[in-house]
């Protein structure tokens, strides 16, 4: 953070030294709470008789993250419901005057542009867990809202669940379990396609927090580990895990006996695994998807499981959610599906309940959240993006400290840009603008011979230490930056 503040100061110094027009600033409803009672609404799944069976079962509607007494003792109103769909649902009644809405990916309340428009007092959208694709981020940004999640809260929970699903599929576990339930005994019906995990090639599409942790968990099984991501791992970590980076996704996939999906749902990844891509996979491939159901073409998965091209499919994410009774994934062969539960273990609930309480405390005090938790802050994407808005074209040569700050800030931008985990609609366009700004700034630097040596070193270090997996633009070539910005936008 100190580096980021120093970099932001350097940028502000550049702005103040130049003759430039002020940047446009998004209208914001203001993140921090004004004095007085706030109306906070939480939407969680209903637990019924299970709610009282474990005192740490905090993620259900009845136990409401364990924060009701705390909120009400401070004079705030806390409304909790599981009724979230349709024009006459309980949530809809509270949309016009709520200040904070807490949702969860396990029982998603879809925060549409229409709902945001109706929510005149809304300032803050919190996800109890990880994942905000149930929120219209573009509409939230345009409304000047803040959207945040409890980043990292259920990473262990999901990674462990993925490992379990891999083993269930590889060992052909479910048919044997069903035999026991049905009073049967047929070893051959199980053994003819039960394998060891050792020696198999496992590839993860996306290697953010969950993907990296899964690869670490898989190392003792002596698998051949592959990963595809926009961000290459730190070389030391990559070596310790024994994983190999695959820049070309379509080149990696046919090599895999097991494919694990670990990327977020975006416009770019929606329907990514369609009929054509699935046809290119190894016959008999096993797929685990705890990311988002809409990354897969629903019918293409059904057809491939029915034909045996996919020998097993397991996950806890559906499209839509909750899955209707007639959803074809419920009935397709060779599946090991569950409701969306991987990230809502009791341990995960304790972590994300504590994270939500921490952010509410900060909100009431007017303090910033942990930076990794922001998806959108006051209408601007925060994850890895630069502080402030567009950097105007400076009129004076930057000094050595500014050059160092440029390298540091550029590294931060690239790390966010490269990560599948942070690649959402808002961030993508934000970074495109920032990259255009840096193109202008860097062009000026390289037109200053007395600054060139320091700038070359600092800026190039920014690229190289970011582990950016794509081509490295020429630091002196403005068009390389503009091409990258065009690709993003």
FITORVO-566536 format. One line per field, with one value per residue (C-alpha): residue number from 1; residue in one letter; x, y, z. Coordinates in steps of 0.05 Angstrom, whole numbers, plus 32768, in hexadecimal, padded with zeros to 4 digits. Layout:
<nodes>
k <- NUM / ...
r <- A / ...
c1 <- X / ...
c2 <- Y / ...
c3 <- Z / ...
</nodes>
This chain:
<nodes>
k <- 1 / 2 / 3 / 4 / 5 / 6 / 7 / 8 / 9 / 10 / 11 / 12 / 13 / 14 / 15 / 16 / 17 / 18 / 19 / 20 / 21 / 22 / 23 / 24 / 25 / 26 / 27 / 28 / 29 / 30 / 31 / 32 / 33 / 34 / 35 / 36 / 37 / 38 / 39 / 40 / 41 / 42 / 43 / 44 / 45 / 46 / 47 / 48 / 49 / 50 / 51 / 52 / 53 / 54 / 55 / 56 / 57 / 58 / 59 / 60 / 61 / 62 / 63 / 64 / 65 / 66 / 67 / 68 / 69 / 70 / 71 / 72 / 73 / 74 / 75 / 76 / 77 / 78 / 79 / 80 / 81 / 82 / 83 / 84 / 85 / 86 / 87 / 88 / 89 / 90 / 91 / 92 / 93 / 94 / 95 / 96 / 97 / 98 / 99 / 100 / 101 / 102 / 103 / 104 / 105 / 106 / 107 / 108 / 109 / 110 / 111 / 112 / 113 / 114 / 115 / 116 / 117 / 118 / 119 / 120 / 121 / 122 / 123 / 124 / 125 / 126 / 127 / 128 / 129 / 130 / 131 / 132 / 133 / 134 / 135 / 136 / 137 / 138 / 139 / 140 / 141 / 142 / 143 / 144 / 145 / 146 / 147 / 148 / 149 / 150 / 151 / 152 / 153 / 154 / 155 / 156 / 157 / 158 / 159 / 160 / 161 / 162 / 163 / 164 / 165 / 166 / 167 / 168 / 169 / 170 / 171 / 172 / 173 / 174 / 175 / 176 / 177 / 178 / 179 / 180 / 181 / 182 / 183 / 184 / 185 / 186 / 187 / 188 / 189 / 190 / 191 / 192 / 193 / 194 / 195 / 196 / 197 / 198 / 199 / 200 / 201 / 202 / 203 / 204 / 205 / 206 / 207 / 208 / 209 / 210 / 211 / 212 / 213 / 214 / 215 / 216 / 217 / 218 / 219 / 220 / 221 / 222 / 223 / 224 / 225 / 226 / 227 / 228 / 229 / 230 / 231 / 232 / 233 / 234 / 235 / 236 / 237 / 238 / 239 / 240 / 241 / 242 / 243 / 244 / 245 / 246 / 247 / 248 / 249 / 250 / 251 / 252 / 253 / 254 / 255 / 256 / 257 / 258 / 259 / 260 / 261 / 262 / 263 / 264 / 265 / 266 / 267 / 268 / 269 / 270 / 271 / 272 / 273 / 274 / 275 / 276 / 277 / 278 / 279 / 280 / 281 / 282 / 283 / 284 / 285 / 286 / 287 / 288 / 289 / 290 / 291 / 292 / 293 / 294 / 295 / 296 / 297 / 298 / 299 / 300 / 301 / 302 / 303 / 304 / 305 / 306 / 307 / 308 / 309 / 310 / 311 / 312 / 313 / 314 / 315 / 316 / 317 / 318 / 319 / 320 / 321 / 322 / 323 / 324 / 325 / 326 / 327 / 328 / 329 / 330 / 331 / 332 / 333 / 334 / 335 / 336 / 337 / 338 / 339 / 340 / 341 / 342 / 343 / 344 / 345 / 346 / 347 / 348 / 349 / 350 / 351 / 352 / 353 / 354 / 355 / 356 / 357 / 358 / 359 / 360 / 361 / 362 / 363 / 364 / 365 / 366 / 367 / 368 / 369 / 370 / 371 / 372 / 373 / 374 / 375 / 376 / 377 / 378 / 379 / 380 / 381 / 382 / 383 / 384 / 385 / 386 / 387 / 388 / 389 / 390 / 391 / 392 / 393 / 394 / 395 / 396 / 397 / 398 / 399 / 400 / 401 / 402 / 403 / 404 / 405 / 406 / 407 / 408 / 409 / 410 / 411 / 412 / 413 / 414 / 415 / 416 / 417 / 418 / 419 / 420 / 421 / 422 / 423 / 424 / 425 / 426 / 427 / 428 / 429 / 430 / 431 / 432 / 433 / 434 / 435 / 436 / 437 / 438 / 439 / 440 / 441 / 442 / 443 / 444 / 445 / 446 / 447 / 448 / 449 / 450 / 451 / 452 / 453 / 454 / 455 / 456 / 457 / 458 / 459 / 460 / 461 / 462 / 463 / 464 / 465 / 466 / 467 / 468 / 469 / 470 / 471 / 472 / 473 / 474 / 475 / 476 / 477 / 478 / 479 / 480 / 481 / 482 / 483 / 484 / 485 / 486 / 487 / 488 / 489
r <- X / X / X / X / X / X / X / X / X / X / X / X / X / X / X / X / X / X / X / X / X / X / X / X / X / X / X / X / X / X / X / X / X / X / X / X / X / X / X / X / X / X / X / X / X / X / X / X / X / X / X / X / X / X / X / X / X / X / X / X / X / X / X / X / X / X / X / X / X / X / X / X / X / X / X / X / X / X / X / X / X / X / X / X / X / X / X / X / X / X / X / X / X / X / X / X / X / X / X / X / X / X / X / X / X / X / X / X / X / X / X / X / X / X / X / X / X / X / X / X / X / X / X / X / X / X / X / X / X / X / X / X / X / X / X / X / X / X / X / X / X / X / X / X / X / X / X / X / X / X / X / X / X / X / X / X / X / X / X / X / X / X / X / X / X / X / X / X / X / X / X / X / X / X / X / X / X / X / X / X / X / X / X / X / X / X / X / X / X / X / X / X / X / X / X / X / X / X / X / X / X / X / X / X / X / X / X / X / X / X / X / X / X / X / X / X / X / X / X / X / X / X / X / X / X / X / X / X / X / X / X / X / X / X / X / X / X / X / X / X / X / X / X / X / X / X / X / X / X / X / X / X / X / X / X / X / X / X / X / X / X / X / X / X / X / X / X / X / X / X / X / X / X / X / X / X / X / X / X / X / X / X / X / X / X / X / X / X / X / X / X / X / X / X / X / X / X / X / X / X / X / X / X / X / X / X / X / X / X / X / X / X / X / X / X / X / X / X / X / X / X / X / X / X / X / X / X / X / X / X / X / X / X / X / X / X / X / X / X / X / X / X / X / X / X / X / X / X / X / X / X / X / X / X / X / X / X / X / X / X / X / X / X / X / X / X / X / X / X / X / X / X / X / X / X / X / X / X / X / X / X / X / X / X / X / X / X / X / X / X / X / X / X / X / X / X / X / X / X / X / X / X / X / X / X / X / X / X / X / X / X / X / X / X / X / X / X / X / X / X / X / X / X / X / X / X / X / X / X / X / X / X / X / X / X / X / X / X / X / X / X / X / X / X / X / X / X / X / X / X / X / X / X / X / X / X / X / X / X / X / X / X / X / X / X / X / X / X / X / X / X / X / X / X / X / X / X / X / X / X / X / X / X / X / X / X / X / X / X
c1 <- 8000 / 803A / 8054 / 800F / 8007 / 804B / 803A / 7FF8 / 801C / 804C / 8012 / 7FF0 / 8031 / 8033 / 7FEC / 7FF7 / 8035 / 8013 / 7FE3 / 7FAA / 7F5F / 7F41 / 7F2C / 7EE3 / 7ED0 / 7E98 / 7E5F / 7E61 / 7E2C / 7E65 / 7E81 / 7E83 / 7E46 / 7E2A / 7E14 / 7DD3 / 7DB1 / 7DBD / 7D8F / 7DB6 / 7D97 / 7DB4 / 7D9E / 7DB3 / 7D9A / 7D67 / 7D7F / 7D3E / 7D4B / 7D96 / 7D9F / 7DA5 / 7DCF / 7E12 / 7E20 / 7E52 / 7E20 / 7E21 / 7E14 / 7DC9 / 7D90 / 7D7E / 7DC3 / 7DD0 / 7E1D / 7E18 / 7E17 / 7DCE / 7DD9 / 7E17 / 7DF4 / 7DB4 / 7DDB / 7DF8 / 7DB3 / 7DB4 / 7D7A / 7D8C / 7D5B / 7D6A / 7D44 / 7D4C / 7D13 / 7D38 / 7D16 / 7CDB / 7CBB / 7C96 / 7CCE / 7CE4 / 7D25 / 7D01 / 7CDA / 7D1B / 7D40 / 7D28 / 7D44 / 7D7D / 7DC4 / 7DEB / 7DDA / 7DFE / 7DF7 / 7E18 / 7E2B / 7E0C / 7DC6 / 7DD1 / 7DA4 / 7DAE / 7DBD / 7DA7 / 7DAB / 7D61 / 7D69 / 7DA4 / 7D7B / 7D43 / 7D74 / 7D7B / 7D9E / 7DCB / 7E15 / 7E35 / 7E2E / 7E51 / 7E5B / 7E5F / 7E91 / 7EB4 / 7E97 / 7E6D / 7E52 / 7E0B / 7E16 / 7E10 / 7E55 / 7E4D / 7E0D / 7E2C / 7E68 / 7E3C / 7E13 / 7E52 / 7E49 / 7E7D / 7E7E / 7EA9 / 7EB3 / 7ED9 / 7F13 / 7F35 / 7F00 / 7EEF / 7F2C / 7F40 / 7EF8 / 7EF1 / 7F36 / 7F2B / 7EE7 / 7F06 / 7F3A / 7F02 / 7EDC / 7F19 / 7F22 / 7ED8 / 7EDA / 7F1E / 7F0B / 7EC4 / 7EAA / 7E61 / 7E4A / 7E66 / 7E43 / 7E02 / 7E09 / 7E0E / 7DD0 / 7DA9 / 7DBE / 7DEA / 7E30 / 7E53 / 7E9E / 7EA7 / 7E76 / 7EA4 / 7EEA / 7EE6 / 7EF3 / 7F12 / 7F59 / 7F92 / 7F9D / 7FE8 / 8006 / 7FC9 / 7FCC / 7FA3 / 7F9A / 7F79 / 7F5B / 7F6B / 7FA0 / 7F8B / 7F85 / 7F5A / 7F7F / 7FC3 / 7FAC / 7F8E / 7FD0 / 7FF5 / 7FC4 / 7FCE / 801A / 801E / 7FF4 / 802E / 8003 / 801A / 8001 / 7FF0 / 7FD1 / 7FB8 / 7FAF / 7FBE / 7FEF / 802A / 803C / 8079 / 80B0 / 80C3 / 807B / 8072 / 80B1 / 809B / 8057 / 8074 / 803F / 804A / 802D / 8006 / 7FFD / 7FCE / 7F8E / 7F78 / 7FBD / 7FB9 / 7F73 / 7F7D / 7FB9 / 7F8E / 7F6F / 7F4E / 7F3A / 7F27 / 7F05 / 7F1F / 7F0E / 7ED7 / 7E99 / 7EA1 / 7E86 / 7EC6 / 7EC1 / 7E75 / 7E69 / 7EB4 / 7EAE / 7E7E / 7E72 / 7EAE / 7EE0 / 7EC6 / 7ECE / 7F19 / 7F22 / 7F40 / 7F0A / 7EFA / 7F0E / 7EF7 / 7EE0 / 7ED8 / 7EB6 / 7EAC / 7EB4 / 7E73 / 7E41 / 7E39 / 7E82 / 7E69 / 7E37 / 7E02 / 7DE9 / 7E30 / 7E43 / 7E05 / 7E13 / 7E5D / 7E4D / 7E18 / 7E48 / 7E81 / 7EAE / 7EAB / 7EB3 / 7EA1 / 7E89 / 7E86 / 7E79 / 7E4D / 7E3C / 7E00 / 7DE0 / 7DB0 / 7DB4 / 7D91 / 7D8C / 7D44 / 7D2B / 7D2F / 7D76 / 7D98 / 7DD7 / 7DAE / 7DA0 / 7DDB / 7E08 / 7E4C / 7E3F / 7E50 / 7E2C / 7E17 / 7DF4 / 7E22 / 7E44 / 7E8F / 7E9E / 7E6C / 7E8D / 7E87 / 7ED0 / 7EC2 / 7E83 / 7EAB / 7EDD / 7EAC / 7E7E / 7EBA / 7ECE / 7E89 / 7E88 / 7ECD / 7EB7 / 7E77 / 7EA0 / 7ECE / 7E92 / 7E73 / 7EB6 / 7EC4 / 7F01 / 7F18 / 7F10 / 7F4B / 7F5E / 7F59 / 7F0E / 7EF9 / 7ED8 / 7EBF / 7ECC / 7EA0 / 7E93 / 7EDB / 7EFA / 7F30 / 7F51 / 7F96 / 7F80 / 7FA3 / 7F8B / 7F69 / 7F51 / 7F72 / 7FB9 / 7FBE / 7FF9 / 8030 / 8058 / 8099 / 80CC / 80BF / 80F6 / 8115 / 80E2 / 80A9 / 80C9 / 80CD / 8084 / 8071 / 8092 / 8070 / 802B / 8032 / 8043 / 8003 / 7FD9 / 7FF6 / 7FEC / 7FA2 / 7F9E / 7FBD / 7F94 / 7F57 / 7F3D / 7F36 / 7F22 / 7EDC / 7EB6 / 7EC6 / 7F0F / 7F1B / 7F05 / 7F25 / 7F68 / 7F60 / 7F5B / 7F96 / 7FC2 / 7FB3 / 7FC8 / 8009 / 8016 / 8015 / 803E / 8073 / 8079 / 808B / 80BE / 80E1 / 80E4 / 810E / 8155 / 816C / 8136 / 8138 / 8168 / 8142 / 80FF / 8114 / 812C / 80EF / 80BA / 80D8 / 80DD / 8093 / 8085 / 80B5 / 80A4 / 805A / 8061 / 8039 / 8030 / 8021 / 8051 / 8077 / 806B / 80A9 / 80B0 / 80BF / 8088 / 8046 / 8021 / 802E / 8008 / 7FD0 / 7FC8 / 7FC2 / 7F8E / 7F67 / 7F68 / 7F4C / 7F14
c2 <- 8000 / 8030 / 8024 / 8031 / 8072 / 8089 / 8078 / 809D / 80DA / 80D8 / 80D6 / 8110 / 8136 / 8129 / 8140 / 8180 / 8191 / 818A / 81B8 / 8187 / 8187 / 8166 / 811E / 810B / 80E9 / 80B7 / 80CE / 80A9 / 809B / 809A / 805C / 8072 / 8072 / 80B4 / 80B9 / 8097 / 8055 / 802C / 7FF9 / 7FBA / 7F80 / 7F3A / 7F03 / 7EBC / 7E75 / 7E5B / 7E23 / 7E10 / 7DD7 / 7DD8 / 7E20 / 7E0C / 7DCE / 7DF2 / 7E34 / 7E46 / 7E3D / 7E88 / 7E8A / 7E7A / 7EAC / 7E98 / 7EA6 / 7EE1 / 7EE1 / 7EE8 / 7F34 / 7F45 / 7F55 / 7F7E / 7FA7 / 7FB3 / 7FC7 / 8000 / 8017 / 7FF9 / 7FD4 / 7F8E / 7F6A / 7F23 / 7EFA / 7EBF / 7ED8 / 7EFA / 7EED / 7F0D / 7F52 / 7F42 / 7F21 / 7F38 / 7F55 / 7F80 / 7FA3 / 7FBC / 7FD0 / 801A / 802D / 7FFD / 8018 / 7FD6 / 7F94 / 7F55 / 7F1B / 7ED7 / 7EAD / 7E70 / 7E8E / 7EC7 / 7F04 / 7F21 / 7F6B / 7F83 / 7FC8 / 7FD0 / 7FC1 / 7FF0 / 8028 / 801D / 801C / 8067 / 8061 / 8026 / 8032 / 7FEF / 7FA8 / 7F72 / 7F2A / 7EF9 / 7ECC / 7ED4 / 7EE6 / 7F20 / 7F09 / 7F0E / 7F5A / 7F84 / 7FA4 / 7FD5 / 7FF0 / 7FF2 / 8019 / 804A / 8055 / 8064 / 8028 / 8000 / 7FB4 / 7F89 / 7F40 / 7F1A / 7F07 / 7EC6 / 7EB2 / 7E6F / 7E61 / 7E25 / 7E0C / 7E0D / 7DF1 / 7DB6 / 7DAA / 7DA9 / 7D76 / 7D4A / 7D4E / 7D3B / 7CFC / 7CEB / 7CED / 7CCB / 7C91 / 7C8B / 7C90 / 7CA2 / 7C62 / 7C39 / 7C65 / 7C5E / 7C13 / 7C12 / 7C3D / 7C11 / 7BCF / 7BBB / 7B9F / 7BA2 / 7BB0 / 7BAE / 7BE6 / 7C13 / 7BF9 / 7BFC / 7C47 / 7C54 / 7C70 / 7C89 / 7CD4 / 7CCB / 7CD7 / 7CF9 / 7D3E / 7D72 / 7DB7 / 7DF3 / 7E2A / 7E65 / 7E65 / 7E9B / 7E8E / 7E4F / 7E34 / 7E3C / 7E1B / 7DE1 / 7DD6 / 7DD6 / 7DA3 / 7D77 / 7D75 / 7D39 / 7D10 / 7D12 / 7D2D / 7D52 / 7D98 / 7DCD / 7E11 / 7E47 / 7E8F / 7ED6 / 7EDB / 7EAD / 7E95 / 7EAB / 7E7E / 7E65 / 7E52 / 7E32 / 7E09 / 7DF5 / 7DDD / 7DBD / 7DDC / 7DF0 / 7E30 / 7E28 / 7E6A / 7E4C / 7E32 / 7E09 / 7DE9 / 7DD5 / 7DB8 / 7D7A / 7D66 / 7D61 / 7D24 / 7D52 / 7D9B / 7DC9 / 7E0B / 7E43 / 7E84 / 7EB7 / 7EC0 / 7EFC / 7F0D / 7EEF / 7EAD / 7EA3 / 7E64 / 7E5B / 7E0F / 7E06 / 7DCB / 7DDB / 7DE3 / 7DA5 / 7D7C / 7D8C / 7D6F / 7D2B / 7CF4 / 7CDE / 7D1F / 7D30 / 7D77 / 7D9A / 7DDE / 7E04 / 7E47 / 7E5A / 7E2F / 7E60 / 7E56 / 7E14 / 7E0B / 7DE4 / 7DB8 / 7DAD / 7D8F / 7D63 / 7D49 / 7D3B / 7D16 / 7CED / 7CD9 / 7CCA / 7D00 / 7D1E / 7CE2 / 7D09 / 7D4F / 7D6A / 7DAE / 7DD7 / 7E10 / 7E13 / 7E40 / 7E58 / 7E52 / 7E34 / 7DFF / 7DEF / 7DA8 / 7D9A / 7DB4 / 7D81 / 7D7D / 7D5B / 7D20 / 7D1A / 7CDD / 7CDE / 7D1C / 7D2A / 7D6B / 7D8C / 7DCE / 7E0A / 7DF7 / 7DF3 / 7E38 / 7E38 / 7E07 / 7E1A / 7E32 / 7E5B / 7E79 / 7E8F / 7EB2 / 7ED6 / 7EE9 / 7F09 / 7F2B / 7F49 / 7F63 / 7F82 / 7FA7 / 7FBF / 7FDA / 7FFE / 8019 / 8036 / 8056 / 8072 / 8045 / 8022 / 7FD7 / 7FA8 / 7FB9 / 7F71 / 7F70 / 7FA7 / 7F96 / 7FDD / 8018 / 8056 / 8044 / 8035 / 7FF0 / 7FEA / 7FA7 / 7FB7 / 7FF6 / 8039 / 806B / 80A7 / 80AD / 80B7 / 80D1 / 8111 / 811A / 8138 / 8173 / 816A / 8133 / 8104 / 80FC / 80BA / 80AF / 80B8 / 8085 / 8053 / 8060 / 8055 / 8010 / 7FFD / 8014 / 7FF4 / 7FB2 / 7FB8 / 7FC5 / 7F8B / 7F5A / 7F6B / 7F6C / 7F27 / 7F04 / 7EDD / 7EE5 / 7F31 / 7F35 / 7F52 / 7F83 / 7FC1 / 7FB3 / 7FA2 / 7FE5 / 800A / 7FEB / 7FFB / 8045 / 8041 / 801F / 8056 / 8088 / 8063 / 8062 / 80AE / 80B4 / 8082 / 80A3 / 80E4 / 80C1 / 80A2 / 80E6 / 80FE / 80E4 / 80F9 / 80CE / 8093 / 8066 / 8069 / 8063 / 8027 / 8002 / 8013 / 8007 / 7FC7 / 7FAC / 7FBC / 7F8E / 7F56 / 7F50 / 7F4D / 7F07 / 7F1F / 7EE2 / 7F07 / 7F2C / 7F65 / 7FA6 / 7FCE / 8002 / 8038 / 8025 / 8048 / 801E / 7FDF / 7FFD / 8016 / 7FD2 / 7FB2 / 7FE5 / 7FD8 / 7F8D / 7F99 / 7FC7
c3 <- 8000 / 800F / 7FC9 / 7FAC / 7FD3 / 7FBD / 7F75 / 7F7A / 7F96 / 7F5B / 7F2A / 7F4D / 7F49 / 7EFF / 7EF7 / 7F1E / 7EF5 / 7EB2 / 7E8D / 7E85 / 7E8B / 7EC8 / 7EC2 / 7EC4 / 7F04 / 7F0D / 7F38 / 7F7A / 7FAE / 7FE2 / 8002 / 804A / 8077 / 808E / 80D6 / 80E8 / 80E2 / 80A3 / 8083 / 8073 / 804E / 804A / 801A / 802F / 8025 / 8057 / 8084 / 80A8 / 80DA / 80CC / 80E4 / 812D / 8124 / 8124 / 8147 / 8111 / 80D8 / 80CA / 807F / 8082 / 8086 / 80CD / 80E8 / 80BA / 80BE / 810A / 8106 / 8116 / 8160 / 8150 / 811A / 8141 / 817F / 8155 / 813F / 80F9 / 80D9 / 80C1 / 8093 / 807E / 804C / 801C / 7FEF / 7FB6 / 7F73 / 7F50 / 7F54 / 7F95 / 7FBC / 8001 / 7FE6 / 7FB4 / 7FEC / 800B / 7FCC / 7FCC / 8010 / 8022 / 802B / 802A / 8008 / 801C / 7FEC / 7FE3 / 7FA6 / 7FC7 / 7FC3 / 7F93 / 7F94 / 7F4F / 7F55 / 7F10 / 7EF2 / 7EFE / 7F49 / 7F4E / 7F2E / 7F61 / 7F9C / 7FA6 / 7FEA / 7FD8 / 7FE4 / 7FF0 / 7FD3 / 7FFB / 7FE7 / 8021 / 7FFF / 7FBC / 7F79 / 7F62 / 7F1F / 7F3C / 7F3D / 7EFE / 7F08 / 7ECF / 7EED / 7F32 / 7F18 / 7EF2 / 7F32 / 7F5A / 7F88 / 7FAD / 7FA2 / 7FCF / 7FE2 / 8017 / 7FEA / 7FFE / 8030 / 8011 / 7FE6 / 8010 / 8011 / 7FC5 / 7FB6 / 7FE5 / 7FC6 / 7F81 / 7F97 / 7FB3 / 7F71 / 7F49 / 7F74 / 7F70 / 7F24 / 7F1B / 7F49 / 7F2C / 7F73 / 7F69 / 7F45 / 7F7F / 7FB2 / 7F8C / 7F8C / 7FD8 / 7FDE / 7FAD / 7FCC / 7F91 / 7F8A / 7F47 / 7F4B / 7EFF / 7EF4 / 7F1D / 7F0F / 7EC3 / 7EC5 / 7F0A / 7F07 / 7F32 / 7F33 / 7F33 / 7EEF / 7ED2 / 7EB3 / 7ED8 / 7EBC / 7EDD / 7EB3 / 7EDF / 7F15 / 7F46 / 7F90 / 7F89 / 7F4C / 7F6D / 7FAD / 7F87 / 7F62 / 7FA5 / 7FC0 / 7F83 / 7F86 / 7FB6 / 7F84 / 7F52 / 7F19 / 7EDC / 7EED / 7EB9 / 7EC0 / 7E92 / 7EAA / 7E93 / 7ECD / 7ED1 / 7F17 / 7F3C / 7F21 / 7F67 / 7F77 / 7F33 / 7F3F / 7F85 / 7F6C / 7F2E / 7F01 / 7EB8 / 7E9B / 7E5A / 7E35 / 7E01 / 7E21 / 7DE5 / 7DE2 / 7E2B / 7E2E / 7E02 / 7E2D / 7E6C / 7E8C / 7EBE / 7EB3 / 7EEC / 7EDF / 7F0C / 7EE8 / 7EF4 / 7ECA / 7E9C / 7E57 / 7E3B / 7E62 / 7E5C / 7E33 / 7E29 / 7E2B / 7DF1 / 7DC3 / 7D97 / 7DD1 / 7DF5 / 7DB5 / 7DB6 / 7DFC / 7E08 / 7E03 / 7E49 / 7E69 / 7EB0 / 7EBF / 7F02 / 7F03 / 7F45 / 7F22 / 7EFF / 7ED9 / 7EA0 / 7E8B / 7E6E / 7E36 / 7E5C / 7E23 / 7E08 / 7E4C / 7E4C / 7E06 / 7E15 / 7E56 / 7E32 / 7DFA / 7E2B / 7E0E / 7E54 / 7E82 / 7EC0 / 7ED2 / 7F19 / 7F37 / 7F64 / 7F35 / 7F06 / 7ED4 / 7EED / 7F39 / 7F5E / 7F28 / 7F14 / 7F1D / 7ED3 / 7ECA / 7E9B / 7EC5 / 7EFB / 7ECE / 7E9F / 7EA7 / 7EC7 / 7EF2 / 7F3B / 7F44 / 7F86 / 7F98 / 7F9E / 7FE0 / 7FD6 / 7FF2 / 802B / 805C / 80A5 / 80A3 / 8065 / 8085 / 80C2 / 8095 / 8068 / 80A2 / 80C5 / 8084 / 807A / 80C2 / 80B9 / 807A / 809B / 80D5 / 80A5 / 807F / 80BE / 80D2 / 808D / 8083 / 8043 / 803C / 8032 / 7FE9 / 7FD0 / 7FE3 / 7FB3 / 7F72 / 7F66 / 7F93 / 7F8D / 7F45 / 7F32 / 7F2C / 7F61 / 7F58 / 7F41 / 7F1D / 7F29 / 7F5C / 7F3E / 7EF6 / 7EB3 / 7EB9 / 7E8F / 7E60 / 7E8C / 7E74 / 7E9B / 7E9F / 7EDA / 7F0D / 7F24 / 7F5C / 7F2B / 7EFC / 7F34 / 7F45 / 7EFC / 7EFE / 7F3F / 7F2A / 7EE5 / 7F07 / 7F30 / 7EF3 / 7ECD / 7F07 / 7F08 / 7EBD / 7EB7 / 7EEC / 7ED6 / 7F1E / 7F17 / 7ECE / 7ED0 / 7EA4 / 7ECC / 7ED8 / 7E90 / 7E77 / 7EB0 / 7EA0 / 7E57 / 7E69 / 7E98 / 7E64 / 7E33 / 7E68 / 7E74 / 7E2A / 7E29 / 7E68 / 7E52 / 7E0E / 7E31 / 7E5C / 7E21 / 7DFF / 7E3A / 7E2F / 7E75 / 7E94 / 7E65 / 7E8B / 7ECD / 7EAB / 7E81 / 7EBE / 7EEA / 7EB6 / 7E9B / 7EE2 / 7EE8 / 7EAD / 7EBF / 7F09 / 7EFB / 7EDD / 7EA2 / 7E75 / 7E35 / 7E06 / 7E27 / 7E03 / 7DF0 / 7E28 / 7DF4 / 7DC4 / 7DD0 / 7D9D / 7DC5 / 7E00 / 7DD4 / 7DB4 / 7DF9 / 7E0E / 7DCE / 7DDC / 7E22 / 7E0D
</nodes>
